[in-house]
Amino acid sequence: MTLIVMLVGLLSPTIAAWELVKFYRNISVCRDATYAIPSSACIGVGEAPEALGCPKRGDVAVSGCTSALPSFNKTSGLCVARESAVCAMFGRDMWGCVFPSIGCANLTLIT
């Protein structure tokens, strides 16, 4: 009986953590890394995006981080968003996240 209670006690934090993690969505930022955001991501094609969610200042990248990226922090070795990204239209009809101070190649951004 004690062993079962101990195992349940050990599993509960893991289950609770999974409940939180499963609602995050990965979103790439143009010319930067991929971040996990706790809301619907800014994606889509057409006149409007499916949602407006983008990484916020201080968010840490979950993948695609290299020392060549603008968000790379030499001290920590991590990519950390230095500003909040915005949901913007790239070119004619593609939506995605971009850091305003970095932009996205030579594409015209419509926010």
Secondary structure by P-SEA (a helix, b strand, c coil): caaaaaaaaaaaaaaaaaaaaaabbbbbcccbbbbbbcccccccccccccccccccccccccccccccccccccccccccccbbbbbcccccbbbbbbccccccccccccc
